[in-house]
Amino acid sequence: MRMTQVSAFLENRPGRLLHVLEVLAQAGVNVLAHTIVDAADFGIVHLIVADPSLAMQALRQAGIVCTSTVVLVVDVPDAPGAFVQKVLRPLAEAGVNIQYSYAFGAPINATAAAREEPRPRLVLKVNDLETAERALGILPTA
């Protein structure tokens, strides 16, 4: 499924991730997944959150530079080779480039979280959403 990912740009120094997550917590934003890409002087925190609009508003009000982008979130069976067979091979055969990916296991739907078992999920930033969705057999939702 398509989801909106929020990316925050931070100085690469102690306490900056803490600050971002405190801002989101104070705004009541639930963080489902995150990953950090670092460089010498800055880092980019990619976040999957329950309410991207509220997250963007809270971060901007706190003076944190942020953007949003649409990514794919794909459920992957918890089995050897599943990522290769169910995701990588179909995308490669369709000519889709994966720009980056990261994994998480949190439920996506907050209302179903209490009854939904965590399962492997991948966040995929790809160069062609529509082709990726067709290759993976995903119906567009956003």
C-alpha positions as CSV (number, residue, x, y, z in Angstrom):
1,M,0.0,0.0,0.0
2,R,1.0,3.6,-0.5
3,M,1.9,5.6,2.6
4,T,3.2,9.1,3.2
5,Q,6.7,9.1,4.7
6,V,7.9,12.1,6.6
7,S,11.6,13.0,6.4
8,A,13.3,15.3,8.8
9,F,16.7,16.9,8.2
10,L,18.9,17.2,11.3
11,E,22.4,18.3,12.3
12,N,24.5,15.2,13.0
13,R,25.0,15.8,16.7
14,P,23.8,14.2,20.0
15,G,20.2,14.8,21.0
16,R,18.8,15.7,17.6
17,L,16.9,12.5,17.1
18,L,15.6,12.8,20.7
19,H,14.4,16.3,19.9
20,V,12.5,15.1,16.8
21,L,10.8,12.2,18.6
22,E,9.9,14.4,21.6
23,V,8.2,16.9,19.3
24,L,6.2,14.1,17.7
25,A,5.3,12.6,21.0
26,Q,4.2,15.9,22.4
27,A,2.0,16.3,19.3
28,G,0.5,12.9,19.8
29,V,2.0,11.4,16.7
30,N,2.7,7.6,16.8
31,V,5.9,6.6,15.1
32,L,5.5,3.2,13.4
33,A,9.0,3.0,11.8
34,H,12.1,5.1,11.2
35,T,15.5,4.9,9.7
36,I,18.4,7.3,9.7
37,V,20.7,8.1,6.8
38,D,23.8,10.0,7.9
39,A,26.4,12.2,6.3
40,A,29.3,14.1,7.9
41,D,27.3,17.1,9.0
42,F,23.6,16.2,8.8
43,G,21.2,13.2,8.9
44,I,17.9,12.5,7.3
45,V,15.4,10.6,9.5
46,H,12.7,8.8,7.4
47,L,9.6,8.2,9.5
48,I,6.4,6.2,8.9
49,V,3.9,7.8,11.3
50,A,0.2,7.3,12.0
51,D,-0.6,10.9,11.1
52,P,1.8,12.4,8.5
53,S,0.0,15.8,8.3
54,L,0.1,16.3,12.1
55,A,3.8,15.2,12.1
56,M,4.7,17.7,9.4
57,Q,2.9,20.5,11.2
58,A,4.5,19.7,14.6
59,L,8.0,19.4,13.1
60,R,7.7,22.7,11.2
61,Q,6.4,24.5,14.2
62,A,9.5,23.3,16.1
63,G,11.7,24.7,13.4
64,I,12.7,21.3,11.9
65,V,13.1,21.1,8.1
66,C,11.0,18.3,6.8
67,T,9.4,16.9,3.7
68,S,7.1,14.2,2.7
69,T,7.1,11.6,0.0
70,V,4.9,8.6,-1.0
71,V,6.4,5.2,-0.4
72,L,5.2,1.6,-0.7
73,V,4.7,-0.5,2.4
74,V,4.8,-4.2,1.5
75,D,4.0,-7.1,3.8
76,V,6.6,-9.9,3.3
77,P,6.2,-13.5,4.5
78,D,8.5,-14.4,7.4
79,A,10.4,-17.1,5.5
80,P,13.8,-17.5,4.0
81,G,14.0,-16.0,0.5
82,A,10.6,-14.3,0.7
83,F,12.1,-10.8,0.2
84,V,13.9,-12.0,-2.9
85,Q,11.1,-13.9,-4.5
86,K,8.1,-11.7,-3.5
87,V,9.7,-8.3,-3.8
88,L,13.2,-8.0,-5.3
89,R,12.7,-10.3,-8.3
90,P,9.3,-8.9,-9.5
91,L,10.6,-5.3,-9.2
92,A,13.8,-6.1,-11.0
93,E,12.0,-7.9,-13.8
94,A,9.6,-4.8,-14.1
95,G,12.6,-2.5,-14.3
96,V,11.8,-0.7,-11.0
97,N,14.7,0.8,-9.1
98,I,14.6,0.7,-5.3
99,Q,16.1,3.9,-4.1
100,Y,16.1,2.8,-0.5
101,S,14.2,0.5,1.8
102,Y,13.9,-0.4,5.5
103,A,11.9,-2.9,7.5
104,F,9.5,-2.7,10.5
105,G,7.0,-5.0,12.2
106,A,4.4,-2.6,13.7
107,P,0.7,-2.7,12.8
108,I,-0.2,0.0,10.3
109,N,-3.8,0.6,11.4
110,A,-3.9,2.1,14.9
111,T,-7.5,0.9,15.5
112,A,-6.5,-2.6,14.7
113,A,-3.2,-2.5,16.5
114,A,-4.4,-4.4,19.6
115,R,-5.6,-7.4,17.5
116,E,-3.1,-7.3,14.7
117,E,0.0,-9.4,15.0
118,P,3.3,-7.7,14.1
119,R,4.6,-9.0,10.8
120,P,7.5,-8.2,8.5
121,R,6.9,-5.0,6.4
122,L,9.2,-3.2,4.1
123,V,9.1,0.5,3.2
124,L,10.2,0.9,-0.4
125,K,11.1,4.2,-2.0
126,V,11.0,3.4,-5.7
127,N,11.4,5.3,-8.9
128,D,8.0,4.3,-10.4
129,L,5.2,3.7,-7.9
130,E,2.6,2.5,-10.5
131,T,4.9,-0.1,-12.1
132,A,6.0,-1.3,-8.7
133,E,2.4,-1.8,-7.6
134,R,1.6,-3.8,-10.7
135,A,4.7,-5.9,-10.4
136,L,3.9,-6.7,-6.7
137,G,0.1,-7.1,-7.3
138,I,-0.7,-4.2,-5.1
139,L,-3.8,-2.0,-5.8
140,P,-3.1,1.7,-5.4
141,T,-4.8,3.2,-2.4
142,A,-3.5,6.8,-2.4
